Amino acid sequence: MSEELLLPFAYVFAGLLGAILGSFYYATATRVSYFFYSAARKSYPRKRDRFRALIFKPSFCMECGAPISRVYLIPVFGYAFSRARCAECGTRISPKHLVAEIYLAILLPTLLYFGRSWPEALLMTLFAGQLYVSIVTDTRHMILDHENTAFLFLWAAILTAIADGTTARLIGGGGTLVIFGALYWISRLTGRTMMGFGDVPLSAAVGLFFGFPTLLIVFVAAACGSIFYSLVIQGSRNAPAPFGASLGFATLTAIPLQIVAQWAGFLQF
Ligand SMILES: [Zn+2]
């Protein structure tokens, strides 16, 4: 088959792969939250047992513990088949599962179309999926998982090595680490809890991913999101806002916009 005939199949495949990755990462996010940070972690006192449960325990309803039928685990369609309820206890399954699956199912083919290569599109999709874990743990427990942040660094580092904009990315990652590290240190010294320690490496990973100066737009958007959350949703200037989650949402919004801006020639790398 000629390359032109193969192309539509590549996008269909990218969409399917994106849906699978979306399903995998959202499930991982809720499982990390459940096994490591919820009350259920007491059933797994040792960290080793939590990791084992995270990886090997088959999918189950987090309300009643009933195993989930394989049919319902099919990305996107499983949500419809199950009628968004646990077959055992009837607990409603959050539409966030569906949104998370659809987002990556659209993102990967989009990155492939507007971007430059399969490896680049795939790495950016993995980075986006990994952020699901940051968003879920930060909104539920005000915690950013360090192991998850290490994966974010890994994908951003490979991207820095193989994609364009290596210098801009290194300046972005290094600069963010220094500035956020200093901010964290000052906030500790002055006793004002502006940010958690987990925000520092997460921000540096995002800085490395976008590079300088694109990262500035993303951080301003994340800060605005955080302030909006405190003032409007929580109703107080002093209400704690999960900055990591805000940064996660800003990044998920910025990734497709950045790739289209590069494609259109508005951004250099
Ligand atoms: Zn159930």
py3Dmol code that shows the C-alpha trace and the ligand (Angstrom):
import py3Dmol

protein = """\
ATOM      1  CA  MET A   1       0.000   0.000   0.000  1.00  0.00           C
ATOM      2  CA  SER A   2       1.221   3.491  -0.737  1.00  0.00           C
ATOM      3  CA  GLU A   3       2.035   5.887   2.046  1.00  0.00           C
ATOM      4  CA  GLU A   4      -0.989   8.077   1.250  1.00  0.00           C
ATOM      5  CA  LEU A   5      -3.370   5.172   1.680  1.00  0.00           C
ATOM      6  CA  LEU A   6      -1.732   4.209   4.953  1.00  0.00           C
ATOM      7  CA  LEU A   7      -2.015   7.690   6.451  1.00  0.00           C
ATOM      8  CA  PRO A   8      -5.699   7.566   7.559  1.00  0.00           C
ATOM      9  CA  PHE A   9      -4.972   4.256   9.282  1.00  0.00           C
ATOM     10  CA  ALA A  10      -2.111   5.879  11.161  1.00  0.00           C
ATOM     11  CA  TYR A  11      -4.508   8.476  12.607  1.00  0.00           C
ATOM     12  CA  VAL A  12      -7.135   5.877  13.497  1.00  0.00           C
ATOM     13  CA  PHE A  13      -4.427   3.822  15.193  1.00  0.00           C
ATOM     14  CA  ALA A  14      -3.178   6.942  17.018  1.00  0.00           C
ATOM     15  CA  GLY A  15      -6.727   7.637  18.234  1.00  0.00           C
ATOM     16  CA  LEU A  16      -7.138   4.088  19.538  1.00  0.00           C
ATOM     17  CA  LEU A  17      -3.726   4.142  21.192  1.00  0.00           C
ATOM     18  CA  GLY A  18      -4.567   7.528  22.751  1.00  0.00           C
ATOM     19  CA  ALA A  19      -7.847   6.147  24.152  1.00  0.00           C
ATOM     20  CA  ILE A  20      -6.000   3.157  25.632  1.00  0.00           C
ATOM     21  CA  LEU A  21      -3.365   5.435  27.175  1.00  0.00           C
ATOM     22  CA  GLY A  22      -6.087   7.743  28.512  1.00  0.00           C
ATOM     23  CA  SER A  23      -7.841   4.803  30.132  1.00  0.00           C
ATOM     24  CA  PHE A  24      -4.545   3.470  31.526  1.00  0.00           C
ATOM     25  CA  TYR A  25      -3.432   6.800  32.974  1.00  0.00           C
ATOM     26  CA  TYR A  26      -6.786   7.723  34.528  1.00  0.00           C
ATOM     27  CA  ALA A  27      -7.005   4.270  36.095  1.00  0.00           C
ATOM     28  CA  THR A  28      -3.417   4.693  37.341  1.00  0.00           C
ATOM     29  CA  ALA A  29      -4.296   8.102  38.796  1.00  0.00           C
ATOM     30  CA  THR A  30      -7.275   6.778  40.767  1.00  0.00           C
ATOM     31  CA  ARG A  31      -5.311   3.680  41.846  1.00  0.00           C
ATOM     32  CA  VAL A  32      -2.310   5.708  43.070  1.00  0.00           C
ATOM     33  CA  SER A  33      -4.744   7.914  44.979  1.00  0.00           C
ATOM     34  CA  TYR A  34      -6.501   4.836  46.422  1.00  0.00           C
ATOM     35  CA  PHE A  35      -3.536   2.650  47.374  1.00  0.00           C
ATOM     36  CA  PHE A  36      -1.088   5.360  48.473  1.00  0.00           C
ATOM     37  CA  TYR A  37      -3.078   8.285  49.822  1.00  0.00           C
ATOM     38  CA  SER A  38      -6.651   7.234  50.741  1.00  0.00           C
ATOM     39  CA  ALA A  39      -7.794   5.512  53.958  1.00  0.00           C
ATOM     40  CA  ALA A  40      -7.405   2.181  52.084  1.00  0.00           C
ATOM     41  CA  ARG A  41      -3.607   2.486  52.289  1.00  0.00           C
ATOM     42  CA  LYS A  42      -3.821   1.188  55.852  1.00  0.00           C
ATOM     43  CA  SER A  43      -4.678  -2.238  54.401  1.00  0.00           C
ATOM     44  CA  TYR A  44      -1.274  -2.090  52.701  1.00  0.00           C
ATOM     45  CA  PRO A  45       1.109  -0.995  55.449  1.00  0.00           C
ATOM     46  CA  ARG A  46       4.304  -1.627  53.495  1.00  0.00           C
ATOM     47  CA  LYS A  47       5.164   0.470  50.459  1.00  0.00           C
ATOM     48  CA  ARG A  48       6.134  -2.691  48.588  1.00  0.00           C
ATOM     49  CA  ASP A  49       2.585  -4.062  49.016  1.00  0.00           C
ATOM     50  CA  ARG A  50       1.088  -0.819  47.737  1.00  0.00           C
ATOM     51  CA  PHE A  51       3.215  -0.975  44.595  1.00  0.00           C
ATOM     52  CA  ARG A  52       2.269  -4.624  44.103  1.00  0.00           C
ATOM     53  CA  ALA A  53      -1.451  -3.814  44.499  1.00  0.00           C
ATOM     54  CA  LEU A  54      -1.107  -0.812  42.178  1.00  0.00           C
ATOM     55  CA  ILE A  55       0.355  -2.941  39.412  1.00  0.00           C
ATOM     56  CA  PHE A  56      -1.235  -6.362  39.847  1.00  0.00           C
ATOM     57  CA  LYS A  57      -4.650  -6.010  41.521  1.00  0.00           C
ATOM     58  CA  PRO A  58      -7.277  -6.391  38.756  1.00  0.00           C
ATOM     59  CA  SER A  59      -9.643  -3.443  38.228  1.00  0.00           C
ATOM     60  CA  PHE A  60     -12.274  -3.184  40.929  1.00  0.00           C
ATOM     61  CA  CYS A  61     -15.004  -0.815  42.111  1.00  0.00           C
ATOM     62  CA  MET A  62     -13.461   1.490  44.695  1.00  0.00           C
ATOM     63  CA  GLU A  63     -16.778   1.738  46.556  1.00  0.00           C
ATOM     64  CA  CYS A  64     -17.715  -1.934  47.000  1.00  0.00           C
ATOM     65  CA  GLY A  65     -14.530  -3.746  45.908  1.00  0.00           C
ATOM     66  CA  ALA A  66     -16.336  -5.843  43.268  1.00  0.00           C
ATOM     67  CA  PRO A  67     -14.162  -6.795  40.276  1.00  0.00           C
ATOM     68  CA  ILE A  68     -14.988  -4.922  37.067  1.00  0.00           C
ATOM     69  CA  SER A  69     -15.998  -7.000  34.035  1.00  0.00           C
ATOM     70  CA  ARG A  70     -13.498  -6.870  31.161  1.00  0.00           C
ATOM     71  CA  VAL A  71     -16.116  -5.527  28.743  1.00  0.00           C
ATOM     72  CA  TYR A  72     -16.413  -2.392  30.878  1.00  0.00           C
ATOM     73  CA  LEU A  73     -12.665  -1.826  30.703  1.00  0.00           C
ATOM     74  CA  ILE A  74     -12.749  -1.111  26.950  1.00  0.00           C
ATOM     75  CA  PRO A  75     -11.819   2.583  26.603  1.00  0.00           C
ATOM     76  CA  VAL A  76     -14.742   4.974  25.879  1.00  0.00           C
ATOM     77  CA  PHE A  77     -17.203   2.160  25.009  1.00  0.00           C
ATOM     78  CA  GLY A  78     -16.892   0.515  28.415  1.00  0.00           C
ATOM     79  CA  TYR A  79     -18.309   3.666  29.969  1.00  0.00           C
ATOM     80  CA  ALA A  80     -21.405   3.394  27.733  1.00  0.00           C
ATOM     81  CA  PHE A  81     -21.758  -0.394  28.168  1.00  0.00           C
ATOM     82  CA  SER A  82     -21.703  -0.054  31.958  1.00  0.00           C
ATOM     83  CA  ARG A  83     -24.266   2.793  31.778  1.00  0.00           C
ATOM     84  CA  ALA A  84     -21.791   4.672  33.999  1.00  0.00           C
ATOM     85  CA  ARG A  85     -22.640   2.556  37.047  1.00  0.00           C
ATOM     86  CA  CYS A  86     -20.963  -0.231  39.002  1.00  0.00           C
ATOM     87  CA  ALA A  87     -22.811  -3.457  38.084  1.00  0.00           C
ATOM     88  CA  GLU A  88     -22.556  -4.621  41.703  1.00  0.00           C
ATOM     89  CA  CYS A  89     -23.381  -1.650  43.944  1.00  0.00           C
ATOM     90  CA  GLY A  90     -24.764   0.840  41.422  1.00  0.00           C
ATOM     91  CA  THR A  91     -22.300   3.599  42.359  1.00  0.00           C
ATOM     92  CA  ARG A  92     -22.081   6.173  39.573  1.00  0.00           C
ATOM     93  CA  ILE A  93     -18.816   6.100  37.585  1.00  0.00           C
ATOM     94  CA  SER A  94     -17.472   9.630  37.158  1.00  0.00           C
ATOM     95  CA  PRO A  95     -17.606  11.052  33.616  1.00  0.00           C
ATOM     96  CA  LYS A  96     -14.006  12.162  34.278  1.00  0.00           C
ATOM     97  CA  HIS A  97     -12.982   8.637  33.127  1.00  0.00           C
ATOM     98  CA  LEU A  98     -14.609   9.282  29.764  1.00  0.00           C
ATOM     99  CA  VAL A  99     -13.190  12.807  29.439  1.00  0.00           C
ATOM    100  CA  ALA A 100      -9.671  11.544  30.274  1.00  0.00           C
ATOM    101  CA  GLU A 101      -9.929   8.792  27.624  1.00  0.00           C
ATOM    102  CA  ILE A 102     -11.330  11.081  24.935  1.00  0.00           C
ATOM    103  CA  TYR A 103      -8.748  13.811  25.610  1.00  0.00           C
ATOM    104  CA  LEU A 104      -5.758  11.551  24.856  1.00  0.00           C
ATOM    105  CA  ALA A 105      -7.679   9.853  22.008  1.00  0.00           C
ATOM    106  CA  ILE A 106      -7.871  13.287  20.346  1.00  0.00           C
ATOM    107  CA  LEU A 107      -4.481  14.561  21.524  1.00  0.00           C
ATOM    108  CA  LEU A 108      -2.253  11.856  20.003  1.00  0.00           C
ATOM    109  CA  PRO A 109      -3.604  12.125  16.418  1.00  0.00           C
ATOM    110  CA  THR A 110      -3.587  15.945  16.750  1.00  0.00           C
ATOM    111  CA  LEU A 111       0.082  15.946  17.795  1.00  0.00           C
ATOM    112  CA  LEU A 112       0.839  13.560  14.960  1.00  0.00           C
ATOM    113  CA  TYR A 113      -0.888  15.763  12.384  1.00  0.00           C
ATOM    114  CA  PHE A 114       0.524  19.123  13.478  1.00  0.00           C
ATOM    115  CA  GLY A 115       3.781  17.855  14.958  1.00  0.00           C
ATOM    116  CA  ARG A 116       6.859  16.325  13.458  1.00  0.00           C
ATOM    117  CA  SER A 117       7.160  12.676  14.360  1.00  0.00           C
ATOM    118  CA  TRP A 118       5.648   9.644  16.049  1.00  0.00           C
ATOM    119  CA  PRO A 119       8.219   9.550  18.901  1.00  0.00           C
ATOM    120  CA  GLU A 120       7.640  13.232  19.694  1.00  0.00           C
ATOM    121  CA  ALA A 121       3.824  12.878  19.597  1.00  0.00           C
ATOM    122  CA  LEU A 122       3.966   9.763  21.756  1.00  0.00           C
ATOM    123  CA  LEU A 123       6.280  11.317  24.361  1.00  0.00           C
ATOM    124  CA  MET A 124       4.055  14.391  24.626  1.00  0.00           C
ATOM    125  CA  THR A 125       1.015  12.133  25.059  1.00  0.00           C
ATOM    126  CA  LEU A 126       2.756  10.150  27.809  1.00  0.00           C
ATOM    127  CA  PHE A 127       3.644  13.433  29.542  1.00  0.00           C
ATOM    128  CA  ALA A 128      -0.008  14.548  29.349  1.00  0.00           C
ATOM    129  CA  GLY A 129      -1.255  11.203  30.678  1.00  0.00           C
ATOM    130  CA  GLN A 130       1.221  11.259  33.549  1.00  0.00           C
ATOM    131  CA  LEU A 131      -0.248  14.631  34.557  1.00  0.00           C
ATOM    132  CA  TYR A 132      -3.597  12.881  35.260  1.00  0.00           C
ATOM    133  CA  VAL A 133      -1.878  11.350  38.281  1.00  0.00           C
ATOM    134  CA  SER A 134      -0.630  14.777  39.462  1.00  0.00           C
ATOM    135  CA  ILE A 135      -4.078  16.336  39.013  1.00  0.00           C
ATOM    136  CA  VAL A 136      -5.987  13.554  40.792  1.00  0.00           C
ATOM    137  CA  THR A 137      -3.642  13.221  43.796  1.00  0.00           C
ATOM    138  CA  ASP A 138      -3.321  17.004  44.166  1.00  0.00           C
ATOM    139  CA  THR A 139      -7.066  17.740  44.011  1.00  0.00           C
ATOM    140  CA  ARG A 140      -7.963  14.815  46.292  1.00  0.00           C
ATOM    141  CA  HIS A 141      -5.109  14.874  48.814  1.00  0.00           C
ATOM    142  CA  MET A 142      -3.048  18.031  48.123  1.00  0.00           C
ATOM    143  CA  ILE A 143      -0.159  15.667  47.365  1.00  0.00           C
ATOM    144  CA  LEU A 144       2.085  15.263  44.333  1.00  0.00           C
ATOM    145  CA  ASP A 145       3.536  11.805  43.979  1.00  0.00           C
ATOM    146  CA  HIS A 146       7.343  11.901  43.545  1.00  0.00           C
ATOM    147  CA  GLU A 147       7.517   8.665  41.557  1.00  0.00           C
ATOM    148  CA  ASN A 148       5.008  10.112  39.123  1.00  0.00           C
ATOM    149  CA  THR A 149       6.990  13.350  38.841  1.00  0.00           C
ATOM    150  CA  ALA A 150      10.087  11.232  38.067  1.00  0.00           C
ATOM    151  CA  PHE A 151       8.236   9.796  35.044  1.00  0.00           C
ATOM    152  CA  LEU A 152       7.293  13.320  33.935  1.00  0.00           C
ATOM    153  CA  PHE A 153      11.000  14.206  34.064  1.00  0.00           C
ATOM    154  CA  LEU A 154      11.880  11.100  32.096  1.00  0.00           C
ATOM    155  CA  TRP A 155       9.495  11.903  29.200  1.00  0.00           C
ATOM    156  CA  ALA A 156      10.538  15.589  29.186  1.00  0.00           C
ATOM    157  CA  ALA A 157      14.228  14.613  29.241  1.00  0.00           C
ATOM    158  CA  ILE A 158      13.886  12.209  26.267  1.00  0.00           C
ATOM    159  CA  LEU A 159      11.937  14.922  24.425  1.00  0.00           C
ATOM    160  CA  THR A 160      14.747  17.401  25.178  1.00  0.00           C
ATOM    161  CA  ALA A 161      17.264  14.940  23.755  1.00  0.00           C
ATOM    162  CA  ILE A 162      15.419  14.016  20.537  1.00  0.00           C
ATOM    163  CA  ALA A 163      13.219  17.022  19.673  1.00  0.00           C
ATOM    164  CA  ASP A 164      13.945  20.618  18.665  1.00  0.00           C
ATOM    165  CA  GLY A 165      14.497  23.383  21.188  1.00  0.00           C
ATOM    166  CA  THR A 166      17.012  21.562  23.380  1.00  0.00           C
ATOM    167  CA  THR A 167      18.618  24.784  24.681  1.00  0.00           C
ATOM    168  CA  ALA A 168      15.274  26.479  25.334  1.00  0.00           C
ATOM    169  CA  ARG A 169      14.074  23.406  27.216  1.00  0.00           C
ATOM    170  CA  LEU A 170      17.229  23.147  29.340  1.00  0.00           C
ATOM    171  CA  ILE A 171      17.001  26.854  30.249  1.00  0.00           C
ATOM    172  CA  GLY A 172      13.293  26.349  31.018  1.00  0.00           C
ATOM    173  CA  GLY A 173      13.820  23.327  33.247  1.00  0.00           C
ATOM    174  CA  GLY A 174      16.921  24.668  35.027  1.00  0.00           C
ATOM    175  CA  GLY A 175      15.504  28.173  35.493  1.00  0.00           C
ATOM    176  CA  THR A 176      12.211  26.876  36.874  1.00  0.00           C
ATOM    177  CA  LEU A 177      14.015  24.559  39.291  1.00  0.00           C
ATOM    178  CA  VAL A 178      16.151  27.427  40.643  1.00  0.00           C
ATOM    179  CA  ILE A 179      13.282  29.951  40.892  1.00  0.00           C
ATOM    180  CA  PHE A 180      10.709  27.574  42.393  1.00  0.00           C
ATOM    181  CA  GLY A 181      13.343  26.071  44.684  1.00  0.00           C
ATOM    182  CA  ALA A 182      14.130  29.570  45.987  1.00  0.00           C
ATOM    183  CA  LEU A 183      10.413  30.375  46.375  1.00  0.00           C
ATOM    184  CA  TYR A 184       9.897  27.179  48.346  1.00  0.00           C
ATOM    185  CA  TRP A 185      12.900  27.930  50.562  1.00  0.00           C
ATOM    186  CA  ILE A 186      11.671  31.498  51.224  1.00  0.00           C
ATOM    187  CA  SER A 187       8.152  30.262  51.982  1.00  0.00           C
ATOM    188  CA  ARG A 188       9.591  27.767  54.485  1.00  0.00           C
ATOM    189  CA  LEU A 189      11.774  30.415  56.149  1.00  0.00           C
ATOM    190  CA  THR A 190       8.970  32.952  56.439  1.00  0.00           C
ATOM    191  CA  GLY A 191       6.479  30.319  57.560  1.00  0.00           C
ATOM    192  CA  ARG A 192       4.067  31.120  54.733  1.00  0.00           C
ATOM    193  CA  THR A 193       2.877  28.017  52.950  1.00  0.00           C
ATOM    194  CA  MET A 194       2.813  29.369  49.419  1.00  0.00           C
ATOM    195  CA  MET A 195       3.645  26.033  47.901  1.00  0.00           C
ATOM    196  CA  GLY A 196       4.376  22.422  48.740  1.00  0.00           C
ATOM    197  CA  PHE A 197       7.717  20.761  48.072  1.00  0.00           C
ATOM    198  CA  GLY A 198       6.127  18.585  45.381  1.00  0.00           C
ATOM    199  CA  ASP A 199       5.364  21.705  43.337  1.00  0.00           C
ATOM    200  CA  VAL A 200       9.103  22.353  42.801  1.00  0.00           C
ATOM    201  CA  PRO A 201      10.071  19.234  40.788  1.00  0.00           C
ATOM    202  CA  LEU A 202       6.675  19.176  39.027  1.00  0.00           C
ATOM    203  CA  SER A 203       7.143  22.785  37.880  1.00  0.00           C
ATOM    204  CA  ALA A 204      10.703  22.025  36.723  1.00  0.00           C
ATOM    205  CA  ALA A 205       9.438  19.054  34.669  1.00  0.00           C
ATOM    206  CA  VAL A 206       6.816  21.300  33.033  1.00  0.00           C
ATOM    207  CA  GLY A 207       9.496  23.976  32.449  1.00  0.00           C
ATOM    208  CA  LEU A 208      11.732  21.391  30.765  1.00  0.00           C
ATOM    209  CA  PHE A 209       8.808  20.162  28.656  1.00  0.00           C
ATOM    210  CA  PHE A 210       7.766  23.576  27.269  1.00  0.00           C
ATOM    211  CA  GLY A 211      11.099  25.397  27.358  1.00  0.00           C
ATOM    212  CA  PHE A 212      11.707  29.103  27.780  1.00  0.00           C
ATOM    213  CA  PRO A 213       9.823  31.370  27.083  1.00  0.00           C
ATOM    214  CA  THR A 214       6.678  29.283  26.303  1.00  0.00           C
ATOM    215  CA  LEU A 215       6.616  28.059  29.909  1.00  0.00           C
ATOM    216  CA  LEU A 216       5.873  31.614  31.115  1.00  0.00           C
ATOM    217  CA  ILE A 217       2.417  31.539  29.476  1.00  0.00           C
ATOM    218  CA  VAL A 218       1.690  28.172  31.064  1.00  0.00           C
ATOM    219  CA  PHE A 219       2.776  29.283  34.546  1.00  0.00           C
ATOM    220  CA  VAL A 220       0.763  32.514  34.357  1.00  0.00           C
ATOM    221  CA  ALA A 221      -2.302  30.483  33.319  1.00  0.00           C
ATOM    222  CA  ALA A 222      -1.686  28.028  36.189  1.00  0.00           C
ATOM    223  CA  ALA A 223      -1.296  30.858  38.732  1.00  0.00           C
ATOM    224  CA  CYS A 224      -4.525  32.484  37.482  1.00  0.00           C
ATOM    225  CA  GLY A 225      -6.257  29.102  37.791  1.00  0.00           C
ATOM    226  CA  SER A 226      -5.000  28.718  41.353  1.00  0.00           C
ATOM    227  CA  ILE A 227      -6.131  32.227  42.356  1.00  0.00           C
ATOM    228  CA  PHE A 228      -9.501  31.680  40.666  1.00  0.00           C
ATOM    229  CA  TYR A 229      -9.919  28.427  42.606  1.00  0.00           C
ATOM    230  CA  SER A 230      -9.152  30.100  45.968  1.00  0.00           C
ATOM    231  CA  LEU A 231     -11.209  33.237  45.431  1.00  0.00           C
ATOM    232  CA  VAL A 232     -14.194  32.038  43.440  1.00  0.00           C
ATOM    233  CA  ILE A 233     -14.601  28.347  44.205  1.00  0.00           C
ATOM    234  CA  GLN A 234     -13.356  28.314  47.796  1.00  0.00           C
ATOM    235  CA  GLY A 235     -14.425  31.901  48.480  1.00  0.00           C
ATOM    236  CA  SER A 236     -11.333  33.011  50.381  1.00  0.00           C
ATOM    237  CA  ARG A 237      -7.999  34.550  49.489  1.00  0.00           C
ATOM    238  CA  ASN A 238      -6.296  32.295  52.022  1.00  0.00           C
ATOM    239  CA  ALA A 239      -7.978  29.048  50.979  1.00  0.00           C
ATOM    240  CA  PRO A 240      -5.419  26.434  49.941  1.00  0.00           C
ATOM    241  CA  ALA A 241      -5.366  25.864  46.189  1.00  0.00           C
ATOM    242  CA  PRO A 242      -3.735  22.853  44.567  1.00  0.00           C
ATOM    243  CA  PHE A 243      -1.154  24.598  42.365  1.00  0.00           C
ATOM    244  CA  GLY A 244       0.052  21.286  40.918  1.00  0.00           C
ATOM    245  CA  ALA A 245      -3.434  20.447  39.637  1.00  0.00           C
ATOM    246  CA  SER A 246      -3.787  23.940  38.213  1.00  0.00           C
ATOM    247  CA  LEU A 247      -0.418  23.555  36.459  1.00  0.00           C
ATOM    248  CA  GLY A 248      -1.585  20.173  35.161  1.00  0.00           C
ATOM    249  CA  PHE A 249      -4.744  21.628  33.618  1.00  0.00           C
ATOM    250  CA  ALA A 250      -2.815  24.574  32.159  1.00  0.00           C
ATOM    251  CA  THR A 251      -0.336  22.128  30.583  1.00  0.00           C
ATOM    252  CA  LEU A 252      -3.074  19.909  29.120  1.00  0.00           C
ATOM    253  CA  THR A 253      -4.599  23.032  27.563  1.00  0.00           C
ATOM    254  CA  ALA A 254      -1.257  24.363  26.311  1.00  0.00           C
ATOM    255  CA  ILE A 255       0.097  21.169  24.666  1.00  0.00           C
ATOM    256  CA  PRO A 256      -2.273  21.135  21.644  1.00  0.00           C
ATOM    257  CA  LEU A 257      -2.175  24.955  21.391  1.00  0.00           C
ATOM    258  CA  GLN A 258       1.647  24.931  21.372  1.00  0.00           C
ATOM    259  CA  ILE A 259       1.904  22.316  18.635  1.00  0.00           C
ATOM    260  CA  VAL A 260      -0.600  24.180  16.433  1.00  0.00           C
ATOM    261  CA  ALA A 261       1.231  27.490  17.075  1.00  0.00           C
ATOM    262  CA  GLN A 262       4.515  25.860  16.029  1.00  0.00           C
ATOM    263  CA  TRP A 263       2.884  24.392  12.950  1.00  0.00           C
ATOM    264  CA  ALA A 264       1.465  27.827  12.018  1.00  0.00           C
ATOM    265  CA  GLY A 265       4.874  29.419  12.561  1.00  0.00           C
ATOM    266  CA  PHE A 266       3.970  31.535  15.612  1.00  0.00           C
ATOM    267  CA  LEU A 267       6.438  29.667  17.803  1.00  0.00           C
ATOM    268  CA  GLN A 268       9.974  28.831  16.797  1.00  0.00           C
ATOM    269  CA  PHE A 269      10.397  25.324  18.155  1.00  0.00           C
TER     270      PHE A 269
END
"""
ligand_1 = """\
1
ZN
Zn -19.355 -1.112 43.310
"""
view = py3Dmol.view(width=600, height=400)
view.addModel(protein, "pdb")
view.setStyle({"model": 0}, {"cartoon": {"style": "trace"}})
view.addModel(ligand_1, "xyz")
view.setStyle({"model": 1}, {"stick": {}})
view.zoomTo()
view.show()
